[in-house]
Amino acid sequence: MAEQNSQMENIAQIDTHLDYQAVIIGAGVAGIYQIKRLADLGVRATVLDANADLGGTWYNNRYPGARFDSESYTYSYSFSKEVLDEWHWTEKFSPQPETLQYLNFVTDKFDLRKYMQFGCWVESMVFDDEASFWTIRLADGRDITTRFVISGMGVLSTPTLPNFKGMGSFEGKSFHASQWPHEPLDLTGKRVAVVGSGATAIQLIPEVAKVAKSLIVFQRRANWAAPLNNGPITESDMDEIRQRYDEIFATCARTPGGFEHEPDRRGFYDVSPQERRELWDRLYDEPGFGIWLQNFTDIFFDEKANAEFSDYIADRIRQRVDDAAVAELLIPKDHGFGIQRVPMETGYFETYNRDNVSLVDGAATPIVRVTPTGIETSEDAFEFDVIVYATGFDAFTGAFDQIDIQGVGGVRLRDKWHAGPVTYLGATVRSFPNFLMLVGPQTAASNFPRGAELSVDWVTPLLEYMWSQGYQRFDVDETAEAEWFQHVKDMYQGMLLRNAKSWFTGYNSNIEGHEHGKMRYNIYNGGGPRYARMLAEAAENDYKGMCFQ
């Protein structure tokens, strides 16, 4: 114990001429855990967040129906048995208010709020090459100096809006779904438009339809979705879950996506069509991602297998939508089920059976302009009281692009990443010394808290290693970064995902340069376990691929 206390004292005495030893940007899931780890070591660290309070995604996204599609108990932090024993999730898939409450509970339990600063918009980060530290400039004019910067910025934290003519002219309320007003917004009796039919819209639309006088959905591209099959978690259920937490987290650690859902190891063609159908019927009615992640892995690689499975899902949609023509509009024709991240829904398809809900097909009748009173398409004009843009995010790199990040020799990160992210292990970037990313670009696509804990549990020992060795700076070897980037690219090959209009491939119709065909290698497709092994291998070999001074 005395040795540990001495070590903590020694760490606290390092870099006393700087404001902080480490600055974390973002007080979401990853940032909360990272400041917990650093506070436990006695590191002089702070968290900067642009919002008025903590929570990140779960602070901002207040739209009706917002919830996660990970099982609640797998979304929990695993680092504290005390928290696991005390917290009771009330639903299988927690709604936004409860998730935000959970993050506040963890933060307050460990007295972490005192390390957090809110309303802090980071404008720039400039690395001092001679003295090896960062200067962070905030929008309020303050400068903060720190040896290390750790990004906890979310991969879906930068919303994008379409470029329709006249958007500023609309006289009613209009906003991106992720910027839903924090004050109560009563849609009862309102005429509402939702532009988009992605994951957010699929959660939002059924809830709006329950109260709106009318709801018109302007679908730009049809999107697959499958039932969430949510339900309550009773006290007895929670007691049973608490007994299984070690098993739950062990399963998450060995599955590609960090969930309890393990893929069917049988070959698609090794079982009969009847057996495949029986499996799909069962998975379709079970909670969560089972229909996607407990399926045959062939559906991700084999076009014929994927087509058969997609036909199955299409038939299930047809069974749920009364109007056959509407059903066909809701069934994607440009990609198969499961090759993009699958949105989970509750009554989404049945919503189109309501008399107050209409669907406008943007492919046939695209939006021409927004007017002071509503929206005009190529064939019609509509009047609205509220327009909600559920039009996606500048995924993975958008949050970084908003900050002027200057590394060695003044090189800008947004310039280096102009054609897509280039990283080493998804954790850092060459020519940007002492800059680390939690669950950043080119990390394994994963159940987010599982990926966040993995990142933090790699970053923290790296910093301890540097302090113990007396190092002030790290950078990435050029060859190591190039090899990692090539490996990330290789993991896209053979996957049907590589051709998808997905935020995993960088597609976003709202952003110039993000058109279909301009591949951005945003994620690591080798799966969580393989990614974890590669992180561990680097650490065990004195952080190979990294250079220290």
Summary of the structure (lengths in Angstrom):
residues: 549
radius of gyration: 23.8
end to end distance: 29.9
largest distance: 76.7
contacts: 1825
relative contact order: 0.14
helix: 38%
strand: 18%
